[in-house]
Structure formats: structure tokens, C-alpha cells
Amino acid sequence: MINKCLFPAAGYGTRFLPATKAMPKEMLPIVNKPLIQYGVEEAMEAGCTGMAIVTGRGKRAIEDHFDISYELEHQINGTHKEQQLEGIRALMQNCSFSYTRQHEMKGLGHAIYTAQTLIGNEPFCVLLADDLCINRGGRGVLAQMVELYAKYQCCIVAIEEVALEEVHKYGVILGQEMAKGVYQVQNMVEKPKLEEAPSNLAVIGRYILTPDIFEVLKHTPPGKNNEIQITDALLQQAQDKLVLAYKFEGKRYDCGSVEGFIQATNDFYQLQR
């Protein structure tokens, strides 16, 4: 039902300088695999085969990663090292990759709007690669959300409970629980102050959006930090039609922070031992 997944990947990754001065933050490795590859694997598990990636200057490494490296493959051909490329080869064989550039950093809403030509007139997933999610022994977060979309056919955001002192880092929802872990969104606030937060249910980097979101984004004025916020566009959607928030099964690592990145590296290393 949903064939495409959008990866906004144009940010500078300033929290990881100087490592990200010449390398995209999406290419930072968790053990031996870059963040964006984990994201593409999650999207493919959810049924997506078209990967649309919004990049910017200095992001060519992402395109090169999802392409053939003839010299490397020739050098390791017939050795045990060839097995280490099996995962990325499977993605390249089963998925298509398309790219466009976000010329100015004007917020997540603007990045999504920039990808309209890649998405077209169909529902799509959005995955932020620096939110790394794992659900051991179960379906990935996007697969869970796609199943929910099949039932409700509306925009869906993934949420998790966070500490109240952390709400200023996220979009935060207020919702009426319709079923276990499923909320009808009544309000959404981007990076609220503690006293202004409607709850501690924070939106993380997994979305399913319907194509009419592009028309909403087109008319969404700049909001928090003078950026076009997807939170504001989804609030407009929620006032006109059904928007859901889903408390997913699994664990999320904030790999946009050094602390979360190190925790994910340690945990994934232990899983692979």
C-alpha cells in the first residue's frame, strides 16, 4: 500500500563536529553499518522499495554507499570479506534510490516539501535516520505503522513518552486514546517550554503522510526557529481530518546526540557478539 519512504538527510550534524565536517551524519556507523542503512532496512521491511533521499552539499557519500564500488568489490571478490557486503547488495537489488537537494535548511517541513517531485501523489513514509529504532523479535516501527495505516488511511506519527524536562527537544502531542497505544491527535506543539507542553508524548522520527500534506506545507508559515515545521502542518491536518499518534513497540536511540549514539553502538555491539 505504501511504496516510498522519504529520508530527510540534508542537515549539517553539528553536534558531531568535527567528524561531520566532511562526512554526512547519516553515514556515521553503528558498529559496522551506517545509520541510513539501518533506516533503509527498516523501510524495506515495511514494504517500501522506493527510497527518496533529500540531501545537501557534501552528502555525496550517501549516494556512493547505495551504489556499486567496482574496485572494492574486485579486491575482495572470493574472500570472506565479501560476506560483509551481502546486506547492502540486497538493498540495492530490491530498492530504487532517488535524490534531490534541499538548498536551504528551512526545517523538516521544508525538507519534506522539497521531496514532492520524488514522492508524487501517493502516501509515503518519512524516516529520520538519526532516530535508530529496534524491536527485537518483532516488527520494525515503520512496519507497525504501515499496518495501522491500512486500517485508518490517514497521517500517523510515532510517539514515545519522554521525561518532562526533555519535552523542549520534540514535537509534543495531546491526544485521545482510541485503542491501545493509538491516539487521535487534538493538539501538537513544536519544542514547547515545560509549562506549555500538552503532555509528555513526544513525536520521534517516523511518520506516514498522505499526499495532501504537500498542499498544507505549501501554505504553512515559518514557526519555531523561523522554520517550516511538519508539526504545524500536521496540526492543521488534525483540525480538518483524522491524524493519529502511535506509541510504538520497540526501543529508540537518539543517535543525533553523542550520548544516544554511544549507547546504540554499545547495545548493537552486544547484540552482534
C-alpha positions as CSV (number, residue, x, y, z in Angstrom):
1,M,0.0,0.0,0.0
2,I,2.9,2.4,0.7
3,N,5.8,2.0,-1.7
4,K,8.0,5.0,-0.9
5,C,10.0,6.2,2.1
6,L,11.5,9.7,2.4
7,F,14.8,10.3,4.2
8,P,15.5,13.9,5.0
9,A,19.3,13.9,5.1
10,A,20.4,17.5,4.4
11,G,21.3,18.6,7.9
12,Y,24.8,19.5,9.0
13,G,25.1,17.3,12.0
14,T,26.8,20.0,14.0
15,R,26.6,18.0,17.3
16,F,29.2,15.6,15.9
17,L,31.7,18.1,14.6
18,P,34.5,17.8,13.6
19,A,33.5,14.2,12.5
20,T,30.7,15.6,10.3
21,K,32.7,18.4,8.7
22,A,33.2,16.3,5.6
23,M,31.0,13.2,6.3
24,P,27.2,13.1,6.5
25,K,25.9,12.4,9.9
26,E,23.7,9.7,8.3
27,M,26.8,7.8,7.4
28,L,28.1,7.6,11.0
29,P,28.4,3.9,11.8
30,I,26.7,2.0,14.5
31,V,29.3,-0.8,14.8
32,N,29.9,-1.5,11.1
33,K,26.8,-0.2,9.4
34,P,25.8,3.5,8.7
35,L,22.7,4.9,10.3
36,I,21.0,5.4,7.0
37,Q,21.4,1.8,6.0
38,Y,19.6,0.7,9.2
39,G,16.8,3.1,8.2
40,V,16.6,1.7,4.6
41,E,16.4,-1.8,6.0
42,E,13.5,-0.8,8.3
43,A,11.7,0.8,5.4
44,M,12.1,-2.2,3.2
45,E,10.8,-4.5,5.9
46,A,7.7,-2.2,5.9
47,G,7.2,-2.9,2.2
48,C,8.8,0.2,0.8
49,T,11.0,-0.2,-2.3
50,G,11.4,3.4,-3.4
51,M,13.8,5.3,-1.3
52,A,13.6,9.1,-1.7
53,I,16.5,10.9,-0.1
54,V,16.7,14.7,0.4
55,T,20.4,15.7,0.5
56,G,22.5,18.8,0.5
57,R,26.1,19.9,-0.2
58,G,28.7,17.4,1.0
59,K,26.3,14.5,1.1
60,R,27.6,12.5,-1.9
61,A,28.8,9.7,0.4
62,I,25.2,8.6,0.8
63,E,24.7,8.2,-3.0
64,D,28.0,6.3,-3.2
65,H,27.0,4.0,-0.4
66,F,24.0,2.8,-2.3
67,D,25.9,2.2,-5.5
68,I,28.4,-0.4,-6.8
69,S,32.1,0.1,-5.9
70,Y,33.8,-1.8,-8.7
71,E,37.3,-1.5,-7.4
72,L,36.4,-2.5,-3.8
73,E,34.3,-5.5,-5.0
74,H,37.1,-6.6,-7.3
75,Q,39.6,-6.5,-4.5
76,I,37.5,-8.6,-2.0
77,N,36.0,-10.9,-4.6
78,G,36.2,-14.5,-3.4
79,T,37.4,-13.6,0.1
80,H,35.4,-13.9,3.3
81,K,35.1,-10.1,3.4
82,E,32.7,-10.3,0.5
83,Q,30.0,-11.6,3.0
84,Q,30.1,-8.1,4.7
85,L,28.5,-6.6,1.5
86,E,25.6,-9.0,1.4
87,G,23.3,-6.7,3.3
88,I,23.9,-3.6,1.2
89,R,23.8,-5.6,-2.0
90,A,20.3,-6.9,-1.1
91,L,19.1,-3.3,-0.6
92,M,20.5,-2.3,-3.9
93,Q,18.9,-5.2,-5.7
94,N,15.4,-4.7,-4.2
95,C,15.1,-1.0,-3.9
96,S,15.5,2.1,-6.1
97,F,17.1,5.3,-4.8
98,S,16.3,8.8,-5.9
99,Y,17.8,12.1,-4.7
100,T,17.0,15.8,-4.6
101,R,18.8,18.6,-2.8
102,Q,17.5,20.9,-0.2
103,H,19.3,24.1,-1.0
104,E,18.5,25.9,2.3
105,M,17.9,24.5,5.8
106,K,14.4,25.7,6.5
107,G,13.1,22.9,8.7
108,L,11.8,19.4,8.4
109,G,8.5,20.6,6.8
110,H,10.5,22.3,4.1
111,A,12.7,19.2,3.5
112,I,9.5,17.1,3.1
113,Y,8.0,19.7,0.7
114,T,11.3,19.6,-1.3
115,A,10.7,15.9,-2.0
116,Q,7.3,16.3,-3.6
117,T,8.7,15.6,-7.1
118,L,10.2,12.3,-5.8
119,I,7.0,11.2,-4.0
120,G,4.2,12.2,-6.3
121,N,0.6,11.8,-5.4
122,E,0.7,8.8,-3.1
123,P,1.0,8.1,0.7
124,F,4.6,7.7,1.9
125,C,6.7,7.1,5.0
126,V,9.2,9.5,6.4
127,L,12.2,8.2,8.4
128,L,14.8,10.3,10.2
129,A,17.9,8.1,10.2
130,D,19.4,9.6,13.4
131,D,16.4,8.1,15.3
132,L,17.5,4.5,15.3
133,C,14.8,2.0,16.3
134,I,14.9,-1.6,17.1
135,N,12.2,-4.1,18.1
136,R,13.9,-7.4,19.0
137,G,11.9,-10.4,17.9
138,G,9.1,-8.2,16.4
139,R,8.3,-5.9,13.5
140,G,10.1,-2.7,13.0
141,V,8.4,0.6,13.8
142,L,7.5,1.5,10.2
143,A,6.0,-1.9,9.6
144,Q,3.8,-1.4,12.7
145,M,2.7,2.0,11.4
146,V,2.0,0.7,7.8
147,E,-0.3,-1.9,9.3
148,L,-2.1,0.9,11.2
149,Y,-2.3,2.9,8.0
150,A,-4.0,0.0,6.3
151,K,-6.9,0.4,8.8
152,Y,-7.2,4.1,9.1
153,Q,-5.8,5.6,5.8
154,C,-4.6,8.8,7.5
155,C,-1.4,10.6,8.6
156,I,0.3,8.9,11.5
157,V,3.2,10.0,13.7
158,A,5.2,7.7,16.0
159,I,5.4,8.8,19.7
160,E,7.1,7.8,22.9
161,E,6.9,9.0,26.5
162,V,9.8,11.2,27.5
163,A,10.8,12.9,30.7
164,L,9.1,16.2,31.2
165,E,12.4,18.1,31.3
166,E,13.1,16.7,27.7
167,V,9.9,17.9,26.0
168,H,11.5,21.1,24.7
169,K,13.5,18.9,22.3
170,Y,10.5,17.5,20.5
171,G,7.1,18.0,18.9
172,V,4.6,17.0,21.6
173,I,1.0,15.9,21.1
174,L,-2.2,15.9,23.0
175,G,-4.5,13.1,22.1
176,Q,-7.5,11.0,22.9
177,E,-6.6,7.3,23.1
178,M,-8.8,5.4,20.7
179,A,-7.2,1.9,21.1
180,K,-4.2,0.6,23.0
181,G,-1.3,2.9,22.0
182,V,-3.3,4.7,19.3
183,Y,-4.3,8.4,19.9
184,Q,-6.3,10.8,17.9
185,V,-4.3,14.0,17.8
186,Q,-6.0,17.0,19.2
187,N,-3.1,19.3,19.5
188,M,0.6,19.4,18.6
189,V,3.3,21.8,19.8
190,E,6.8,22.0,18.4
191,K,9.5,22.2,21.1
192,P,7.3,23.6,23.8
193,K,8.5,25.0,27.1
194,L,7.8,22.7,30.0
195,E,4.9,24.8,31.2
196,E,3.4,24.8,27.7
197,A,3.7,21.1,26.9
198,P,0.3,19.5,26.4
199,S,1.7,16.1,27.5
200,N,5.0,14.1,27.6
201,L,4.1,12.2,24.4
202,A,6.9,13.2,22.0
203,V,7.0,12.7,18.2
204,I,10.0,10.8,17.0
205,G,11.4,10.4,13.5
206,R,8.8,8.1,12.0
207,Y,5.8,9.4,10.0
208,I,3.3,8.2,7.5
209,L,1.9,11.1,5.5
210,T,-0.8,11.4,2.9
211,P,0.0,13.3,-0.3
212,D,-2.3,16.2,0.6
213,I,0.3,17.2,3.2
214,F,2.2,18.9,0.3
215,E,-0.6,21.4,-0.2
216,V,-0.7,22.1,3.5
217,L,3.1,22.6,3.7
218,K,2.9,25.0,0.8
219,H,0.8,27.3,2.9
220,T,2.4,26.7,6.3
221,P,4.2,29.8,7.6
222,P,7.5,29.5,9.4
223,G,7.1,28.6,13.0
224,K,9.5,27.6,15.8
225,N,13.1,28.8,15.0
226,N,11.6,30.5,11.9
227,E,11.5,27.1,10.2
228,I,8.6,25.4,8.4
229,Q,7.6,22.7,10.8
230,I,5.9,19.5,9.9
231,T,4.3,19.7,13.4
232,D,2.4,22.8,12.3
233,A,1.2,21.2,9.1
234,L,0.0,18.1,10.9
235,L,-1.8,20.2,13.4
236,Q,-3.7,21.8,10.5
237,Q,-4.4,18.4,9.2
238,A,-5.7,17.3,12.6
239,Q,-8.1,20.2,12.7
240,D,-9.6,19.1,9.4
241,K,-9.4,15.3,9.4
242,L,-8.1,12.4,11.4
243,V,-4.4,12.3,12.4
244,L,-3.1,9.5,14.6
245,A,-0.2,9.2,17.0
246,Y,1.1,5.7,17.7
247,K,3.0,4.6,20.7
248,F,5.2,2.0,19.0
249,E,6.7,-1.3,20.2
250,G,10.5,-1.2,20.5
251,K,13.4,0.9,21.6
252,R,14.5,4.2,20.1
253,Y,18.1,5.6,20.2
254,D,18.6,9.3,19.7
255,C,21.7,9.0,17.5
256,G,21.6,12.7,16.8
257,S,23.1,13.1,20.3
258,V,26.6,11.8,21.3
259,E,25.1,10.1,24.3
260,G,22.5,8.2,22.3
261,F,24.9,7.3,19.6
262,I,27.4,5.8,22.1
263,Q,24.5,3.9,23.8
264,A,23.3,2.5,20.5
265,T,26.9,1.5,19.5
266,N,27.4,-0.4,22.8
267,D,24.0,-2.1,22.6
268,F,24.3,-3.2,19.0
269,Y,27.8,-4.5,19.6
270,Q,26.5,-6.7,22.3
271,L,23.7,-7.9,20.1
272,Q,26.1,-9.0,17.4
273,R,28.5,-10.8,19.7
